[in-house]
Amino acid sequence: MRFPRFIPLLFLAFSAIARAQLDGVSVSSPDFAYGSSIPARFTCDGENVPPTLDITRVPTGTRSFALLVDDRDSPSGSFTHWIVWNIPPGTKRLSAGALPAGVREGTNDFGTKGYSGPAPPSGTHRYYFVIWALDTVLTLPTGASREDFDAAIRGHVKASTEVMGRYAKAGQ
């Protein structure tokens, strides 16, 4: 039996896609499923602590992870709730209030360093927890801005992924 010439090319293309997916990074949360409601405990209406995040599938050559939490439904555009970098590549879980040694946090759009949970002014908003696998350890100082963070990771991203949750203030 003779295969058409494009069959080997298709096989190579699908093999490359499968390798890219296997070499990607993955993030999930045991506290909420992708697209579901974020429990109030992790918001401005609750304890205002970050949810637990599980990181799997570390790409080869990853020297650190970075994390950004933002509200893309904010009336002012993307609103930053948390910026974290220099997460060691062996980190499998980020738990509320227990960041690994050496991790740095930036200044969020509330003007504070660290995590500030969902606080939509009205309606239901989507909150994205984005993880980047980086080929470097960042030299940003603690408290760096979102703009400085974005510039520092540019050209260093090996892979990225996200988990998204929704939140509306009680009574809305």
N, C-alpha and C positions, 0 to 999 in steps of 0.2 A: 504494500500500500504506500502510495506517495502522498506526502503532506504538501499543501500549498506553501509557497515561500513565506507567507506572512505569519504562519503558525510559530516558527521559532522566535520571531520578533515579538509576538504577543507574549510568549512564555517569558522572554527576557524582561519585557515591560512589567508584567505582573510580579515577577521575582523581585525587581527593583522596588516596586511599591510595597511588597510584603517586608522587605528588609528595612525600608524607611519606617514602616509602622513599628517593627520590632525594636528599632533603634530610637524610637521616640520616648517621651516622658509621659507619665500618666498621673493624674491627681483625682482624688475623690474625697468625700467627707462621710464619715459614719453618722454625722449629725443631720444631714439633709441630702436628698438625691438631686441630681442635676435637674434644674428647672422647677423644683418644688419650693415650698415655703421654708425660709430660714426661721428656726425657733426663736422666740422673743429673747431668750437668754443671751443670744449672741448679738443683740441690737441695743440701741439707745434706750429702748423701753425695758430692758432687762439688766443683766449683769455687765453688758458691754465688753464681753470677752470674746476673742476669736474662736470660731469653731475649729475642731480638729480636722487636719488635712493629712491624708495619706498619700505619699509619693512612691510611685513604682516605676520600673523600667528606666533606669538611669542610662542615658546614652554614653557610649564609649568616649572618653576624653573630657567628660564633665568635671570641671574643677570647683564649681559652686552652683547653687540654685539662687534664684531671685523670685520674689513674690510681690504681686501688686493686687490690691482689692480696690475696685472702682465701681461707681454707679454710673452707668452710661445713659440713664434716663433722667438725670439731673437737668433742671431747667437751664443751668449754665453750661451744659455739655458734660463731659466726663468729670466726675467728682471723685477724688482720691481719698480712700478710707484707710489705706495701710500700704506702706512700702517697706520691704524687707530684703536684704541681700547678704551675701556671704554665708548662705546656709550650706553646711558641708554636704558633699555629694553622697555620703553614706546615710544621710537622714531619711528615715522611712516615715516618720510621723511628726507633725507639728501639733502640739497640744496646747490648749488654752493656757496662756501665761507661762509656758515652759519652752522658751526658745533655746537652741543649742548655744554653747559658748562661742564667742567670736562673731555672732550674728549682729548686724547693724540694722537700725530702723531709721526711716526718713520722716520728714514732716508731712503730715497729711493736709488735706484742704480745710480742716477745722483749725489748722495752725498749731497742732500738737504733734509730738513725736509718738509713734506707736499706733495701736489699733483704735479706731473709733468706728463703732458698728453702724449698721444701716439706720438711717434717720430720714426717711423721705418726707418732704414737706406736704405731699398729698399723693394719693393714689398708690398703686403698686409699682415698685421699681425693681429692676434686675441688678444684681450685684455679682460681679465676675471676680473669681479668685484665680488669677493667672500665675502659672509657674513657668519660669524659663530655666532651662539647663544652659549654663554658660561655660565657655572654654577658658575662663579666667576668674580670678578673685578680684572683686572691685576695690578700688582705693578711695572710695567716697567716704567722707566723714559722717559720723552719726548726725542725724538731723538734716541730711541733704534733701533738696527739693525734688519734686517729680521731674522737672526739666533736667536737672543734673543726673538723675537716675536714668531717664530715657537716653540721654547722651552717652552715659557710661556703658550701657548694655549694647548699644548700637554696634554691630559688627562682631558681637561675641555670642550670639544666640545659636545654640546647637539644635534646640528643639523647644517647643512650648505647648502648653495645654491649659485647659481651664475647667472649672466647675462653676456653674451659675445657680444662684438661688434668688428667690423673690421675697420681697417683704413690703407690707403695708402696715402703718401704725394702727394700733388697736382702735376700733370704732370707725375706720375708714372703709 
